[in-house]
Amino acid sequence: MSMELVLISGMSGSGKSVALHALEDAGYYCVDNLPPELLQAFVELKLSQSNDKVAIAMDARSAQGLPQLPEQLEHLCSALGIQPHLIFLDASTSTLIRRFSETRRRHPLSPGPSVSERQALVQDIDKERELLGALRDRSTVIDTSDLKSAQLQSYIKQTIQAPESQMTLMFQSFGFKHRMPTDSDYVFDVRMLPNPHYEKDLRPLTGLDEPVASYLRNLPEVQQMQQDIQQFLERWLPLLAKDHRSYVTIGIGCTGGQHRSVYLVEALARHFEKTWPTVRRHRSLDFRGHFMQVSQQFLAAPAAG
């Protein structure tokens, strides 16, 4: 019997509880804070009970067992034939500090109240980043800094729909004035391109609207930018796939994340979805249900790389 196994990890305060709720809604048997030492035994138990969809959250609360996790994951692949889908939730340090302040929770790596001199919260966060760094490098990363709960739940559900047999491309637009996302593997700054914001009729629209798309499509510099990004990705994506990457996130940023970056994400996704599983995300637009769309065209396309 095969199993869909999702392993959620990430920074304390980054939204792991919200992610588990989303997976529970999607029909997964969910467990929070499972010690890494118990991973293999737990998965074998769920297999014997015919649970084919399981999600597990692990984080710094199990710090002592984390060094064993890579070996545990290798065993799942070699002995049980299970390839876990690793998702890492991250957020900026300032966001994490604000969330801890709002909830008045103590960081799991912070010494207890009996300790006279506690580490500053920022030091705890830095220590946690170092502790989880190797796991982050192996995972699909989602930056939750600017996400509402509903958005994060949508991102999680769409992420697990991406196939594991091929590397998935995530194209996401964003606005530099809102903050650059930390989960992008590559970031392209397109703020030098003509801005539809200064066209009265186009200002209230977005890059998803045809008048904006038509305006940008007919500008030589926009065409050149799109071509340059395409050529760069076409050159390096096959090598990334050979390096066993499961997810590559490409960020396209303009000033507000409304026009230019949105248009280019849509154009690039249409170009690459013929070959690769492709997801689209528009971080700076209002949440309207169109943030992420998993391309269906890859089902009939040949494997790349």
KOLLUMVO-135154 format. One record per residue (C-alpha): x, y, z; chain; residue number from 1. Coordinates in nm, 3 decimals. Layout:
<atoms>
X_Y_Z_A_NUM
...
</atoms>
This chain:
<atoms>
0.000_0.000_0.000_A_1
0.133_0.344_-0.091_A_2
0.112_0.646_0.138_A_3
0.102_1.021_0.079_A_4
0.322_1.154_0.358_A_5
0.355_1.528_0.421_A_6
0.613_1.651_0.671_A_7
0.547_2.005_0.794_A_8
0.831_2.188_0.965_A_9
0.936_2.546_1.007_A_10
0.997_2.834_1.241_A_11
0.800_2.863_1.561_A_12
0.517_3.106_1.497_A_13
0.522_3.055_1.119_A_14
0.179_2.890_1.096_A_15
0.229_2.514_1.130_A_16
-0.101_2.473_1.317_A_17
-0.285_2.646_1.032_A_18
-0.108_2.419_0.783_A_19
-0.208_2.107_0.974_A_20
-0.570_2.223_0.982_A_21
-0.561_2.266_0.604_A_22
-0.423_1.914_0.562_A_23
-0.679_1.773_0.801_A_24
-0.950_1.935_0.590_A_25
-0.792_1.767_0.286_A_26
-0.835_1.425_0.445_A_27
-0.494_1.370_0.604_A_28
-0.440_1.200_0.938_A_29
-0.246_1.472_1.121_A_30
-0.003_1.454_1.411_A_31
0.167_1.754_1.570_A_32
0.513_1.752_1.729_A_33
0.600_1.390_1.661_A_34
0.955_1.317_1.788_A_35
1.179_1.232_1.490_A_36
1.287_0.914_1.668_A_37
0.933_0.781_1.629_A_38
0.885_0.869_1.262_A_39
0.963_0.526_1.115_A_40
0.756_0.333_1.371_A_41
0.464_0.573_1.333_A_42
0.462_0.549_0.953_A_43
0.476_0.169_0.968_A_44
0.183_0.172_1.213_A_45
-0.025_0.392_0.984_A_46
0.058_0.169_0.688_A_47
-0.066_-0.133_0.881_A_48
-0.387_0.057_0.957_A_49
-0.436_0.143_0.589_A_50
-0.392_0.518_0.638_A_51
-0.287_0.639_0.293_A_52
-0.272_1.013_0.372_A_53
-0.065_1.122_0.672_A_54
0.072_1.463_0.774_A_55
0.326_1.514_1.052_A_56
0.455_1.836_1.205_A_57
0.808_1.851_1.347_A_58
0.997_2.153_1.471_A_59
1.245_2.285_1.726_A_60
1.043_2.137_2.013_A_61
1.206_1.806_1.913_A_62
1.552_1.959_1.882_A_63
1.739_1.662_2.025_A_64
1.595_1.421_1.768_A_65
1.634_1.640_1.458_A_66
1.986_1.513_1.372_A_67
1.831_1.168_1.320_A_68
1.574_1.295_1.071_A_69
1.781_1.268_0.749_A_70
1.851_0.901_0.823_A_71
1.485_0.842_0.900_A_72
1.380_1.002_0.571_A_73
1.630_0.791_0.375_A_74
1.489_0.477_0.535_A_75
1.135_0.574_0.439_A_76
1.246_0.600_0.076_A_77
1.464_0.288_0.059_A_78
1.277_0.045_0.284_A_79
0.915_0.157_0.254_A_80
0.914_0.324_-0.086_A_81
0.768_0.646_0.057_A_82
0.887_0.983_-0.068_A_83
0.774_1.241_0.191_A_84
0.663_1.583_0.071_A_85
0.863_1.824_0.287_A_86
0.711_2.169_0.347_A_87
0.895_2.434_0.549_A_88
0.710_2.741_0.677_A_89
0.923_3.049_0.725_A_90
0.868_3.414_0.814_A_91
1.079_3.722_0.865_A_92
1.233_3.771_1.208_A_93
1.032_4.090_1.263_A_94
0.710_3.902_1.183_A_95
0.795_3.619_1.424_A_96
0.878_3.867_1.701_A_97
0.545_4.043_1.647_A_98
0.352_3.714_1.656_A_99
0.520_3.602_1.979_A_100
0.449_3.942_2.133_A_101
0.083_3.926_2.034_A_102
0.030_3.574_2.172_A_103
0.264_3.620_2.472_A_104
0.405_3.273_2.410_A_105
0.756_3.177_2.506_A_106
0.985_3.056_2.229_A_107
1.048_2.678_2.258_A_108
1.423_2.734_2.266_A_109
1.404_3.000_2.536_A_110
1.524_2.899_2.885_A_111
1.255_2.854_3.149_A_112
1.137_3.132_3.380_A_113
1.378_3.021_3.649_A_114
1.673_3.133_3.440_A_115
1.781_3.479_3.550_A_116
1.918_3.593_3.216_A_117
1.708_3.479_2.922_A_118
1.824_3.490_2.567_A_119
1.666_3.766_2.368_A_120
1.389_3.645_2.143_A_121
1.586_3.738_1.832_A_122
1.869_3.514_1.950_A_123
1.626_3.225_1.997_A_124
1.497_3.277_1.644_A_125
1.849_3.286_1.501_A_126
1.935_2.966_1.687_A_127
1.622_2.799_1.552_A_128
1.709_2.901_1.194_A_129
2.049_2.739_1.233_A_130
1.898_2.425_1.385_A_131
1.644_2.382_1.106_A_132
1.865_2.500_0.818_A_133
1.939_2.155_0.675_A_134
1.571_2.061_0.680_A_135
1.475_2.390_0.512_A_136
1.719_2.322_0.229_A_137
1.540_1.994_0.149_A_138
1.189_2.136_0.162_A_139
0.938_2.339_-0.032_A_140
0.954_2.677_0.147_A_141
0.651_2.899_0.203_A_142
0.705_3.247_0.344_A_143
0.404_3.320_0.566_A_144
0.506_3.673_0.670_A_145
0.229_3.848_0.479_A_146
-0.024_3.566_0.457_A_147
-0.361_3.542_0.623_A_148
-0.476_3.202_0.750_A_149
-0.705_3.147_0.452_A_150
-0.423_3.222_0.209_A_151
-0.183_2.985_0.384_A_152
-0.441_2.708_0.385_A_153
-0.490_2.758_0.011_A_154
-0.114_2.754_-0.050_A_155
-0.076_2.430_0.146_A_156
-0.357_2.252_-0.037_A_157
-0.225_2.357_-0.376_A_158
0.135_2.267_-0.286_A_159
0.050_1.906_-0.201_A_160
-0.132_1.867_-0.533_A_161
0.192_1.916_-0.724_A_162
0.333_1.583_-0.846_A_163
0.644_1.443_-0.682_A_164
0.774_1.277_-0.999_A_165
0.868_1.609_-1.161_A_166
1.019_1.930_-1.036_A_167
0.746_2.191_-0.987_A_168
0.790_2.556_-1.079_A_169
0.634_2.821_-0.857_A_170
0.603_3.162_-1.024_A_171
0.504_3.431_-0.776_A_172
0.456_3.804_-0.819_A_173
0.513_4.048_-0.536_A_174
0.555_4.417_-0.462_A_175
0.886_4.542_-0.331_A_176
0.702_4.804_-0.125_A_177
0.537_4.519_0.069_A_178
0.865_4.329_0.130_A_179
1.054_4.076_-0.078_A_180
0.947_3.716_0.002_A_181
1.212_3.494_0.154_A_182
1.098_3.173_-0.014_A_183
1.213_3.260_-0.370_A_184
1.507_3.069_-0.520_A_185
1.541_3.334_-0.792_A_186
1.419_3.694_-0.786_A_187
1.385_3.916_-1.093_A_188
1.334_4.289_-1.040_A_189
1.116_4.438_-1.316_A_190
1.065_4.785_-1.166_A_191
1.257_4.944_-1.457_A_192
0.977_4.850_-1.700_A_193
0.705_5.106_-1.790_A_194
0.444_5.111_-1.515_A_195
0.071_5.087_-1.602_A_196
0.003_5.259_-1.270_A_197
0.067_5.589_-1.447_A_198
-0.197_5.516_-1.711_A_199
-0.527_5.646_-1.574_A_200
-0.744_5.375_-1.728_A_201
-0.510_5.094_-1.623_A_202
-0.432_5.203_-1.268_A_203
-0.726_5.026_-1.096_A_204
-0.672_4.704_-1.297_A_205
-0.417_4.425_-1.247_A_206
-0.189_4.220_-1.467_A_207
-0.466_3.961_-1.485_A_208
-0.684_4.202_-1.683_A_209
-0.656_4.204_-2.063_A_210
-0.616_4.584_-2.103_A_211
-0.306_4.574_-1.881_A_212
-0.179_4.258_-2.047_A_213
-0.225_4.409_-2.392_A_214
-0.045_4.730_-2.287_A_215
0.255_4.540_-2.152_A_216
0.260_4.276_-2.425_A_217
0.322_4.543_-2.688_A_218
0.620_4.705_-2.514_A_219
0.957_4.589_-2.656_A_220
1.131_4.614_-2.320_A_221
0.870_4.390_-2.156_A_222
0.909_4.136_-2.435_A_223
1.287_4.147_-2.390_A_224
1.260_4.098_-2.013_A_225
1.030_3.800_-2.058_A_226
1.266_3.648_-2.315_A_227
1.571_3.698_-2.093_A_228
1.404_3.529_-1.794_A_229
1.285_3.243_-2.012_A_230
1.630_3.184_-2.154_A_231
1.789_3.187_-1.809_A_232
1.540_2.935_-1.672_A_233
1.551_2.711_-1.978_A_234
1.928_2.695_-1.940_A_235
1.933_2.599_-1.571_A_236
1.607_2.416_-1.493_A_237
1.722_2.080_-1.636_A_238
2.033_2.090_-1.416_A_239
1.821_2.176_-1.112_A_240
1.598_1.879_-1.188_A_241
1.902_1.651_-1.211_A_242
2.004_1.778_-0.869_A_243
1.679_1.624_-0.735_A_244
1.508_1.954_-0.664_A_245
1.136_1.904_-0.615_A_246
1.037_2.272_-0.615_A_247
1.186_2.591_-0.761_A_248
1.031_2.928_-0.674_A_249
1.079_3.220_-0.911_A_250
0.985_3.562_-0.776_A_251
0.898_3.849_-1.010_A_252
0.883_4.182_-0.831_A_253
0.761_4.527_-0.929_A_254
0.677_4.825_-0.710_A_255
0.330_4.729_-0.591_A_256
0.290_4.374_-0.718_A_257
-0.022_4.466_-0.917_A_258
0.063_4.510_-1.285_A_259
0.405_4.425_-1.431_A_260
0.503_4.136_-1.204_A_261
0.156_3.981_-1.227_A_262
0.157_3.998_-1.607_A_263
0.503_3.842_-1.633_A_264
0.419_3.562_-1.390_A_265
0.117_3.471_-1.602_A_266
0.316_3.491_-1.927_A_267
0.607_3.286_-1.792_A_268
0.378_3.025_-1.639_A_269
0.196_2.978_-1.970_A_270
0.531_2.930_-2.141_A_271
0.672_2.674_-1.897_A_272
0.355_2.483_-1.810_A_273
0.383_2.293_-2.137_A_274
0.680_2.108_-1.991_A_275
0.682_2.146_-1.614_A_276
0.418_2.127_-1.340_A_277
0.358_2.496_-1.278_A_278
0.198_2.693_-0.994_A_279
0.113_3.065_-0.995_A_280
0.091_3.290_-0.693_A_281
0.021_3.663_-0.666_A_282
0.119_3.771_-0.316_A_283
0.018_4.137_-0.330_A_284
-0.327_4.102_-0.482_A_285
-0.640_4.068_-0.275_A_286
-0.731_3.710_-0.196_A_287
-0.984_3.620_-0.467_A_288
-0.932_3.252_-0.513_A_289
-0.696_3.294_-0.809_A_290
-0.370_3.309_-0.617_A_291
-0.256_2.960_-0.715_A_292
-0.343_2.748_-1.013_A_293
-0.174_2.414_-1.067_A_294
-0.126_2.365_-1.436_A_295
-0.302_2.064_-1.582_A_296
-0.111_2.069_-1.908_A_297
0.185_1.880_-1.764_A_298
-0.029_1.564_-1.754_A_299
0.012_1.528_-2.128_A_300
0.360_1.677_-2.153_A_301
0.688_1.483_-2.165_A_302
0.912_1.486_-1.858_A_303
1.174_1.760_-1.863_A_304
1.538_1.733_-1.766_A_305
</atoms>
